[in-house]
Each structure stands twice: as structure tokens, then as C-alpha cells.
Amino acid sequence: MLFIIGMVAGAGLMWLVFWLTQNKVAVRWYEWILGALGFILAVWAIHDFFASMAEYNEAAGRTLLWILGIPAIILLALAISLPWRRNRKLKAVVAETVK
């Protein structure tokens, strides 16, 4: 199961890097770290949720999903929004200088 998740994550990361280079989106080193930590927390939360459900411990599964899932969502949102906002601002500045 984890092997398949690793293969899908690797393929997704490779696609993301190619897409970012084609669209000339600049991503800083700390945004990669935020994204990696968010992804790791999300996989951990999903794994713990399904493992707890398999053991018929629904309360622990839901609690761990909240405890690990909320920080994962926050980190992933930061990793996505920081480059997006910076590149949007850069495009606005370039558009102003062209006029």
C-alpha cells in the first residue's frame, strides 16, 4: 500500500516540477519544505484514520484526523498560496512597467 502511495507521490511530484518549469513559476526552497511537511502530515493523518477504523476505534481515528489533518491543510495552503501570490504580484508589476 505504501509503495503505491510512494509511486503516485513521485509521479505527482515529477509532473508538478515539469508544470512549474513550463509555466515559469518560481518556488522558493522554504515553500518546498512547507509542501513536503504538509504532504507528510496528510498521508500520516489518512493512514492513521484508516488504521484506526480497521481496528474499530472510530473515536481515535477521527481525533487523529483532526489533530494531523488541520496542520496538513494549513501547510499545504501556505505552500500553494505563497508562490501564487508572489507570481501574481510580479505579473502586475511587469504589466505596469510595460504600460
N, CA, C and O of each residue as an XYZ file, in Angstrom:
396
protein
N       0.815     -1.187      0.000
C       0.000      0.000      0.000
C       0.867      1.262      0.000
O       0.644      2.173     -0.797
N       1.862      1.310      0.902
C       2.723      2.480      0.963
C       3.599      2.607     -0.283
O       3.966      3.714     -0.678
N       3.931      1.472     -0.901
C       4.704      1.510     -2.143
C       3.913      2.206     -3.242
O       4.460      3.017     -3.989
N       2.633      1.891     -3.338
C       1.789      2.518     -4.357
C       1.628      4.005     -4.078
O       1.665      4.816     -5.004
N       1.450      4.371     -2.817
C       1.349      5.785     -2.462
C       2.649      6.506     -2.818
O       2.614      7.631     -3.318
N       3.781      5.879     -2.567
C       5.069      6.469     -2.916
C       5.237      6.639     -4.418
O       5.771      7.649     -4.877
N       4.784      5.657     -5.181
C       4.873      5.758     -6.646
C       3.990      6.882     -7.171
O       4.411      7.652     -8.035
N       2.778      6.980     -6.659
C       1.867      8.050     -7.092
C       2.411      9.411     -6.665
O       2.344     10.370     -7.433
N       2.948      9.504     -5.454
C       3.515     10.767     -4.980
C       4.728     11.167     -5.817
O       4.886     12.344     -6.141
N       5.572     10.227     -6.166
C       6.733     10.520     -7.004
C       6.336     10.981     -8.392
O       6.910     11.928     -8.929
N       5.344     10.306     -8.975
C       4.857     10.729    -10.293
C       4.209     12.106    -10.222
O       4.389     12.928    -11.120
N       3.464     12.353     -9.167
C       2.845     13.669     -8.990
C       3.875     14.765     -8.796
O       3.714     15.862     -9.330
N       4.925     14.491     -8.047
C       5.985     15.472     -7.838
C       6.727     15.758     -9.142
O       7.064     16.906     -9.431
N       6.977     14.716     -9.922
C       7.642     14.906    -11.206
C       6.779     15.748    -12.144
O       7.293     16.630    -12.831
N       5.479     15.482    -12.177
C       4.577     16.279    -13.005
C       4.550     17.722    -12.525
O       4.553     18.644    -13.340
N       4.524     17.929    -11.211
C       4.496     19.281    -10.654
C       5.737     20.076    -11.043
O       5.634     21.247    -11.409
N       6.905     19.451    -10.968
C       8.145     20.140    -11.329
C       8.144     20.504    -12.807
O       8.529     21.615    -13.169
N       7.716     19.583    -13.664
C       7.650     19.889    -15.097
C       6.655     21.009    -15.376
O       6.930     21.888    -16.194
N       5.512     20.991    -14.711
C       4.498     22.026    -14.925
C       4.997     23.386    -14.459
O       4.770     24.399    -15.120
N       5.680     23.402    -13.311
C       6.212     24.662    -12.801
C       7.282     25.245    -13.713
O       7.338     26.460    -13.900
N       8.125     24.401    -14.279
C       9.154     24.914    -15.182
C       8.564     25.371    -16.509
O       9.046     26.344    -17.089
N       7.540     24.697    -16.999
C       6.903     25.119    -18.246
C       6.193     26.452    -18.088
O       6.226     27.275    -19.003
N       5.554     26.684    -16.952
C       4.825     27.924    -16.715
C       5.675     29.006    -16.063
O       5.178     30.087    -15.747
N       6.963     28.713    -15.862
C       7.911     29.669    -15.288
C       7.441     30.224    -13.941
O       7.440     31.434    -13.716
N       7.047     29.318    -13.062
C       6.628     29.691    -11.710
C       7.822     29.483    -10.785
O       8.370     28.384    -10.702
N       8.217     30.535    -10.101
C       9.352     30.455     -9.174
C       8.863     29.975     -7.813
O       7.924     30.531     -7.243
N       9.516     28.934     -7.305
C       9.169     28.390     -5.993
C      10.428     28.430     -5.140
O      11.473     27.923     -5.547
N      10.334     29.022     -3.973
C      11.480     29.146     -3.069
C      11.689     27.840     -2.313
O      10.817     26.971     -2.295
N      12.849     27.714     -1.693
C      13.191     26.477     -1.013
C      12.273     26.212      0.164
O      11.906     25.060      0.398
N      11.888     27.234      0.913
C      11.055     27.021      2.096
C       9.623     26.631      1.708
O       8.919     26.004      2.500
N       9.193     26.995      0.506
C       7.866     26.573      0.046
C       7.857     25.087     -0.284
O       6.841     24.416     -0.103
N       8.979     24.571     -0.766
C       9.085     23.127     -0.980
C       9.024     22.386      0.349
O       8.392     21.336      0.454
N       9.687     22.941      1.367
C       9.669     22.292      2.687
C       8.269     22.326      3.288
O       7.811     21.332      3.852
N       7.584     23.469      3.171
C       6.203     23.550      3.672
C       5.311     22.532      2.966
O       4.496     21.868      3.607
N       5.463     22.409      1.654
C       4.662     21.442      0.906
C       4.970     20.008      1.297
O       4.063     19.186      1.427
N       6.257     19.706      1.486
C       6.642     18.343      1.873
C       6.114     17.996      3.260
O       5.595     16.900      3.473
N       6.246     18.930      4.208
C       5.728     18.671      5.554
C       4.208     18.523      5.548
O       3.660     17.667      6.241
N       3.535     19.354      4.770
C       2.082     19.235      4.663
C       1.659     17.913      4.052
O       0.692     17.296      4.498
N       2.386     17.478      3.027
C       2.067     16.199      2.390
C       2.310     15.035      3.346
O       1.500     14.112      3.426
N       3.423     15.082      4.068
C       3.721     14.011      5.024
C       2.658     13.946      6.115
O       2.208     12.860      6.480
N       2.257     15.101      6.635
C       1.203     15.114      7.662
C      -0.125     14.607      7.102
O      -0.863     13.910      7.797
N      -0.432     14.951      5.854
C      -1.690     14.489      5.260
C      -1.696     12.972      5.078
O      -2.691     12.315      5.382
N      -0.595     12.416      4.587
C      -0.512     10.956      4.427
C      -0.566     10.269      5.774
O      -1.214      9.233      5.920
N       0.103     10.834      6.751
C       0.089     10.278      8.108
C      -1.323     10.300      8.681
O      -1.758      9.323      9.291
N      -2.042     11.402      8.490
C      -3.409     11.517      9.014
C      -4.331     10.504      8.348
O      -5.126      9.851      9.024
N      -4.232     10.372      7.043
C      -5.092      9.422      6.325
C      -4.764      7.991      6.732
O      -5.666      7.177      6.929
N      -3.477      7.685      6.856
C      -3.076      6.334      7.251
C      -3.582      6.006      8.654
O      -4.139      4.931      8.878
N      -3.390      6.933      9.602
C      -3.861      6.687     10.963
C      -5.380      6.577     11.033
O      -5.909      5.785     11.813
N      -6.079      7.360     10.227
C      -7.536      7.290     10.222
C      -8.017      5.911      9.774
O      -8.847      5.289     10.437
N      -7.490      5.444      8.647
C      -7.935      4.137      8.151
C      -7.450      2.988      9.029
O      -8.146      1.980      9.157
N      -6.267      3.120      9.640
C      -5.792      2.075     10.546
C      -6.665      2.013     11.800
O      -6.966      0.924     12.289
N      -7.066      3.153     12.316
C      -7.939      3.160     13.493
C      -9.326      2.625     13.153
O      -9.944      1.934     13.963
N      -9.812      2.941     11.965
C     -11.110      2.411     11.555
C     -11.060      0.895     11.376
O     -12.032      0.201     11.674
N      -9.934      0.383     10.892
C      -9.798     -1.061     10.731
C      -9.781     -1.774     12.078
O     -10.174     -2.937     12.167
N      -9.337     -1.096     13.113
C      -9.318     -1.666     14.460
C     -10.580     -1.343     15.243
O     -10.641     -1.591     16.447
N     -11.582     -0.797     14.578
C     -12.869     -0.444     15.191
C     -12.711      0.555     16.334
O     -13.379      0.456     17.363
N     -11.817      1.513     16.131
C     -11.598      2.568     17.118
C     -11.878      3.902     16.417
O     -10.963      4.660     16.097
N     -13.156      4.162     16.192
C     -13.552      5.321     15.389
C     -13.194      6.651     16.047
O     -12.817      7.599     15.358
N     -13.308      6.728     17.366
C     -13.029      7.991     18.061
C     -11.563      8.398     17.898
O     -11.262      9.568     17.663
N     -10.663      7.440     18.021
C      -9.233      7.747     17.853
C      -8.942      8.133     16.412
O      -8.127      9.021     16.163
N      -9.589      7.485     15.474
C      -9.379      7.811     14.069
C      -9.801      9.227     13.732
O      -9.081      9.959     13.053
N     -10.974      9.604     14.211
C     -11.451     10.974     13.952
C     -10.596     12.014     14.670
O     -10.327     13.083     14.121
N     -10.173     11.710     15.883
C      -9.344     12.653     16.633
C      -7.998     12.863     15.946
O      -7.547     13.998     15.794
N      -7.354     11.770     15.530
C      -6.074     11.912     14.846
C      -6.234     12.585     13.493
O      -5.331     13.290     13.040
N      -7.369     12.375     12.846
C      -7.608     13.052     11.572
C      -7.671     14.559     11.776
O      -7.146     15.315     10.958
N      -8.306     15.006     12.856
C      -8.355     16.442     13.155
C      -6.995     16.969     13.576
O      -6.567     18.028     13.116
N      -6.310     16.236     14.452
C      -5.036     16.706     15.004
C      -3.956     16.788     13.927
O      -3.165     17.731     13.925
N      -3.910     15.839     13.031
C      -2.891     15.841     11.991
C      -3.376     16.475     10.689
O      -2.569     16.973      9.904
N      -4.672     16.460     10.457
C      -5.197     16.955      9.187
C      -5.239     18.464      9.090
O      -4.950     19.022      8.032
N      -5.593     19.136     10.175
C      -5.672     20.605     10.141
C      -4.296     21.233      9.879
O      -4.198     22.109      9.019
N      -3.231     20.826     10.582
C      -1.920     21.392     10.236
C      -1.482     21.043      8.807
O      -0.817     21.842      8.147
N      -1.854     19.855      8.334
C      -1.502     19.479      6.965
C      -2.181     20.401      5.961
O      -1.560     20.829      4.989
N      -3.440     20.704      6.191
C      -4.170     21.601      5.285
C      -3.574     23.003      5.331
O      -3.439     23.656      4.296
N      -3.220     23.465      6.520
C      -2.633     24.805      6.647
C      -1.289     24.875      5.924
O      -1.031     25.828      5.188
N      -0.439     23.882      6.127
C       0.867     23.896      5.468
C       0.740     23.791      3.959
O       1.459     24.474      3.229
N      -0.162     22.946      3.481
C      -0.347     22.832      2.031
C      -0.926     24.107      1.439
O      -0.563     24.502      0.331
N      -1.825     24.751      2.175
C      -2.383     26.019      1.690
C      -1.301     27.098      1.623
O      -1.281     27.894      0.684
N      -0.414     27.132      2.597
C       0.697     28.084      2.557
C       1.634     27.785      1.389
O       2.072     28.695      0.685
N       1.936     26.506      1.192
C       2.852     26.131      0.114
C       2.274     26.466     -1.258
O       3.031     26.699     -2.201
N       0.964     26.495     -1.387
C       0.336     26.833     -2.666
C       0.153     28.334     -2.804
O       0.387     28.893     -3.876
N      -0.263     28.990     -1.729
C      -0.614     30.404     -1.848
C       0.592     31.332     -1.923
O       0.517     32.372     -2.578
N       1.694     30.991     -1.276
C       2.859     31.882     -1.303
C       3.408     32.091     -2.715
O       3.573     33.241     -3.121
N       3.702     31.033     -3.488
C       4.191     31.282     -4.857
C       3.128     31.908     -5.750
O       3.440     32.720     -6.621
N       1.876     31.530     -5.534
C       0.804     32.071     -6.365
C       0.686     33.584     -6.173
O       0.586     34.335     -7.143
N       0.698     34.022     -4.917
C       0.589     35.459     -4.643
C       1.815     36.217     -5.144
O       1.682     37.312     -5.692
N       3.018     35.641     -4.959
C       4.230     36.309     -5.407
C       4.258     36.441     -6.934
O       4.621     37.496     -7.454
N       3.886     35.400     -7.643
C       3.881     35.456     -9.100
C       2.778     36.355     -9.629
O       2.954     36.996    -10.666
N       1.641     36.418     -8.939
C       0.574     37.329     -9.344
C       1.023     38.775     -9.179
O       0.753     39.615    -10.038
N       1.714     39.067     -8.066
C       2.225     40.413     -7.838
C       3.297     40.760     -8.881
O       3.343     41.888     -9.370
N       4.148     39.803     -9.217
C       5.189     40.028    -10.211
C       4.586     40.322    -11.583
O       5.075     41.200    -12.294
N       3.542     39.609    -11.958
C       2.875     39.866    -13.235
C       2.233     41.245    -13.252
O       2.224     41.903    -14.293
N       1.701     41.691    -12.136
C       1.102     43.024    -12.066
C       2.169     44.096    -12.204
O       1.943     45.113    -12.859
N       3.325     43.883    -11.597
C       4.422     44.857    -11.699
C       4.945     44.906    -13.130
O       5.226     45.988    -13.646
N       5.078     43.762    -13.772
C       5.542     43.727    -15.151
C       4.539     44.402    -16.065
O       4.928     45.118    -16.988
N       3.255     44.187    -15.826
C       2.218     44.834    -16.641
C       2.249     46.348    -16.468
O       2.005     47.077    -17.429
N       2.540     46.836    -15.269
C       2.631     48.272    -15.013
C       3.828     48.894    -15.718
O       3.737     50.010    -16.229
N       4.953     48.179    -15.748
C       6.144     48.730    -16.374
C       6.035     48.721    -17.884
O       6.666     49.543    -18.548
N       5.252     47.815    -18.444
C       5.091     47.755    -19.901
C       4.244     48.925    -20.383
O       4.455     49.418    -21.491
N       3.293     49.377    -19.576
C       2.433     50.492    -19.967
C       3.223     51.722    -19.998
O       2.692     52.789    -20.304
